[in-house]
Amino acid sequence: GLHVVLHQDNSAPVVITSVMYHVGAKDEQPNRTGFAHFFEHLLFEGTKNIERGEWFKLVTANGGNNNANTTDDRTYYYEVFPSNNLELAIWMESERLMHPVINQIGVDTQNEVVKEEKRLRVDNQPYGNLIKAVKQNMFKVHPYKWTTIGEMEHLDAATLEEFQAFNKKFYVPNNAVLVVAGQFDATQAKDWIKKYFGAIPKGAPVARQKFEEAPITTTINATWEDPNVQLPMTLAAYRTPSMKTKDARVLDMISTYLSDGKSSKLYKKMVDEKKVALQVGAFTNSQEDYGQYIIYSLPLGDVSSESLLKEIDEEIVNMQTNLISENDFQKLQNKFENNYVSSNATVEGIAENLASYYLLYGDINLVNTEIEIYRSITREDIKEVAKKYLNPNQRLILNYGPAKEKTAK
């Protein structure tokens, strides 16, 4: 049941071996969040044939490097080795799938590692809980309402059996894609894959519940207090469609047009010309089922949240009413062409794209054709998509500010 993708590229004597599993934070239980990300750590602990603590030593000793990452939708593991070490990489990934050692010592060790990561990247980072604040206000029923890193008390409460059950359910060949990319002999690679992965039994098909969110029809107002910040941030967030849709890609372009870099509309207007904002930016968080489009701004001086929103809304209304200029449109086309080339400029980039396009988009050929979707977007599309998704009654307004002083008793 394992899908295998081979991509030959002889430009350098390296080979990337990666496995993407279709399991992310959205596959967790509401009282057991953080499991998918926890596994990204746990499955480096060791296997039946790789002693605990030896994984990274084995990779380094053979001239390689490796890593892993988790999103709400998938978990991705990869090794980069000199091309003469492909067999080792294939064997190691088959070990991770076939013989992981999931015991209490590993769980306890990685629990501490994940807690430290959360303290460092989220709890003690200025605006570190921004995505959490957006997601829990924007999603009512979909598991996107929690964060990838999850809640530490859920991990603390979990039993060893629960971790083992999660592994048995999601870490199966039919829920994964194996990519080998770089310099290798295809026949030899297929033989090794058969040799090491062939004996791994297919798992039960992963049944996924579908979660539908009701449309947002009135503005959601929320606040968040963060002891690590001095300046209040004003944020407008819109729920957007699946990253597989053309509309999601149009929203990528809108985000770039409005606030990517110092030549963008909002930056020039709010930071350079009117000097009402210290910073303004936007980003899209595109995901398999829904995404978020988030515009944020930090005030300069005593500028109110309402004033910042007014400036942002003026630019959105302008985009909903008029076509963007030919010049701005050409700049966008150039930028997305450049992004596409950059994301496929390294064998590592291609390997990850191949895995994502197969597993999440259901169309591996997007590695060749996605740029055509961006090229097919017109100025009229930009205007229509802005009108469809970016309206005041369809959004969350979040005031993310400093923690209020505790009153002295």
N, C-alpha and C positions, 0 to 999 in steps of 0.2 A: 504493500500500500504506500510505500515511500515514493514520492515523485523526485526524480533526479534531473538536474540541469547541468550540462557540460558546456563551458564557454572557453574556447581556446584563444589565447592571446600570447604570442611568442615574443612580445616586445621586451620583456625582462624575465630573467630566470627565477620567477616567483610563482607560487600557486596559493590561491585562497580556497580554503574549504570552509563552508559555512552551512549551518542548519538553522532554518527559521521554523518555529513552532507556532501554530495558530492558537496561541493562548496569551491573553493579556489581562489587565486589571478588570476588564468588563466580564470576564468569565468567573469572577469570584463571587462568594456569598456576601451579602451586606454586612454580616458580623464576622467576616474573615477576609477583610481587605488586605492587600499587600502581598498575597501569596505568590502571584506571578513574578513580581520583582524579587521576592525572597528566593524563589527558585533559581533565578539568574545567578544569585550568589551561591546557593546551596549546591548546585551541580558542578561546582569547581572543587568541592570538598574531596572528592576521590571516588574511585570505583572499585569493583572487585579486583581488578588487575593494576590499578594505579593507586598507590598508597596515599593515605591522607597527607595533604601538604605537598605532594609531588607533582601535581598537574603543571603548575607554572614553571617549576624547575625543568621538567621534561621539555617543555616548549622552548625555554630559553637556551637550554643546553644544545638544542638542535637548530639554533639560529633563527627561531621564530618569535612571533609575538601574537597575542590573542586577547580577545575581549568579548563582552556581551552587553546587550542593552534590552530594555523592556519598554513597551508602550501599553496603552489601554487595549491594543488589538493583537500584539504579537510579541514573542521573545526571540532574540537573535544572538547566535553564538558564532564566532569565527576564529580561524587561525590563519596567519600568513607565514608561510615557510619558504625557504629555498626550494626550487622545484624538485630537488631529489628527495624531499621528505614528504611527498604526497601520501605514501602508504601510512606513515605515522599519523598524519592528520585524520585520515579516513578511519583508522583504527580507534583513535582517541574519541572521535565523535560517535562511533558505534558503541564504544564503552559507556559514554555519557547516557546514551539511550537505553542500552541493554542491561548494564550492571551498575547503576548508580548506588552508592552506599548512602542511604538516608537513615541516619541514626541520631540519637539524642545529643551526642557530643557535637556533631556537625550543625544541628539545629541551634543549639545554644551558642555556638561560636558565631554563626552567621547572624543570629538575632542581635548580638552586640554590634556587629559590623553595620547592619542596616540601621540600627538606632543612631549610631555615630554619623552615618551618611545623612539621615534625616535632620539631626541637630545641625550639621554643617551646611547642608544645601537648602533646608527649608526653614527650620525653627529660628535659627540665628542669622538668617540672611535677610537684609532689608527687602520688603515686598515678596518674601519667600513663599507666602501663603496665597499669593494673588490668584493662581490657577485654581486652588482649592476653593477660594471664595466665589469665583465665577461659576465653577462647575456645580457646587452644591445649591446655588440659587437658580441655575439655568436648567438643570435636569431634575425632574420630579420622580420618574420611574426608571429611567435608563441607568445602568451601572456606571455610565460616564459621570455620575454625580459624585463619585469618590475619586481620590487621586491614585496614581500608579504606585506611589510609595506606601500608601495605605496607612492604617492606624496601628500604632505599636501595641496597644492593648489587645488587638485582635491576634497578633502574632504570639504575644505572651500567653494568650488563653488557648491557643491551638495545641492539640495533642500530636504526638509523633504519628499516630495512625492517620490523622487528617492530612498531614503532609504526604504520607505514603499514598493515600487515596488520590490526592491531587496529581501526583506523579503518574499513577497508573491510568488515570483518566485522560490526561492531556499529552503526556510524553509518549506518544505512540507514533509509529511510522506514517500511518495514514492521516496524521494531523500535522505533517511536517513537509518541508522541501529541503533537499540537499543540493547545494550548488558547489561545483568545482570550477574555478576560473583561473586562467593564467597559462603557464607553460607546462604541458603534460601530454602524455600519449593517451589518446582516448580509449583505445582497446585495453591498455593496461589499467586505466582508471576504472573502467567498467568491471574488470575482473576483480579488482580490490574491493569495489563497492559490493559486488555480489558476495565475495568472501566474508566481509565483515558485517554487512547489514542483512545479508540474505536470511540468516537464521532468526532474525528478530520477528516475533509474531505480530500480526496485525492486531490493533486494538479495537475495542468496540467503537462504532462511529460516534463522533462527538455530537451530541444533540444540543443545539443552541436555542435558547428562548429568544423570541423577537420582542423587542421593547419599542413601542411607539410613543413618542412624546406628543402631547396635544400642542398645537401651535401657540406661540406666545401672542396674545392679542391686546394685552395692556402692559404698560411699563412696569417692570419689577424694580423696586427700589430697595437697596440693601447697603449695609455698612459693615466694615471689618476693622477691628483695632489691632495694630501691630506695634509691639513695644520697641521694635528695631528701627522705626522710621520717625523722622522729624516732619517731613512734608506730606500733606495729604495728597493722594493721587485720585484723580477723577477718571472713571473708566466706564466706557459704553461697550457692552458685549452683545452680539447677535448670534442666535443659533443658525447654523448653516447646514446645507445638505451633505450627504456622503461625499468623501473625496473622489469617489468614482464618477461623479457627475460632471458635466461640462460647467454647470453653474459654479461649482466649487473652484474650478480653475479660473473662471472669470473673477471670482472674489479674490483669488490670489493676485490677479492683476490690479484690482481695485485697491487692495492693501498696499501694493507697491506704489501705485500712483499717488495715494493719499499721504503715505508717511514713510516710505523707505528712503532714508538718506536725507542729506541737507538740501537737495534740490526738489524734494517732494512738496506737494501743495500745502499740507498742514504745517510742515516745519518752516517753510519760507514765510508763511503768513503769521503763525503764532509765535515763533521763536525769533525770527529775523526782523520782520516788519513791525508787527504790533507789540512785540516784547511782552506778551501776557503769559507766556509759558517758558519754563526752564527747559522742558523737554516735552516732545509729543511723538508718539509712535503708534504703530498698529501691527498686528500679526494675525495670521490665520492658524488655527490649530486644527488641521484637517485630519479626520478619522474615518474609520470604516463605515460607521452608521450615521453619525452627525459630526459637525465640526463647530468651532466657535470662531467668530471674527471679533477681535478685541482692539479697541482704540483707547489709548491711555494718555494722560497728560498731567504734568506737574506744574503747579502755578509759579509764576515769578512775582514775588511780593504778595500783596493782599488780594490777589485776583480770586473771585469766587468760583466755585464749581460750576454754577449756572453760566457764568461768562465763558468759561472754557468750552462747555457743551454747546453754547450758542455758536461759537466760532467753528467747531467741528461740524455741527449740523448745517451751517451755511454751505460748507464745501460739499457735503453729501447731497443737499438739495440741488446745488449747482450741477452736480454730476447726474442727478435724476432728471434734470430739466433740459440740459444742453449736452451735446456730444463733446467729449474731450477733444482738444486740438489734435490735428494731424501730427504735429511735432511731438506732443506728449505721447501719442499712440505709438509712433515710431520708436521712441525711447523705450517704451514698455516692451515692444516686440524684440528689440535688441537685447534688453535685459534678460528676457525669458529664454531667448536663444542661447545666451551666454550661460544661464543657469543650467540649461539642459546639457550643454557641452561639458560644463564643469562637473556635473554629477556623474557623467560617464567618462571622465578624464582618467580615472584610475581603475585598475582591475578590482580593487576593493569596492569602489562605488558601483561598478557594473554588477558585481556579485550580489550586493545588497538590493539593487534595483530589480535584478532578475527574480530574487526571492520574493520581494514585495509584490511585484506585478503578477507573479503566478499565484501567490498565496492569498493576497488581500484583494487584488483587483480582478483576478480571474482571467487575465489576459497578458501573458508573458511578452507578447509582441509589442506592448507599450514601450518597451526599452528602445524600440525603433520608431514608434509612431506617436508617442505622447506629444512631441513637439508640434506635430501636425494639428493636434487639438488646440494648442495655444495659438498657432498661426491662423486657425479658422475663426478665432474670436474677433468680432468686429467692434467698432466704437458703439454701434447700436446695441450690441450685446451688453456692453459695460453699463450703458444707460438703463437698459431693461432690468438687469440683475440688481443694480443699485435700488431701483424702484421696488423690486420684488422682496428684497430681504432687509434693507437698511432703513426701516421706518421707526419713528419714536415709540410706537405702540408695540413693537416687536422685540424690545431689547431689555437688557438689565442695565440699570445705572447703579454703579457701585462706588461708594465713597470709602476709599481704603486709606485710613489715616492713623496718626499716632494714638497709642493707648491713652485713654483719659486718666488723669492723675487719680490715684486712690485717695479718697478724702480721709484726712487724719481723724482718728477716733478721739 
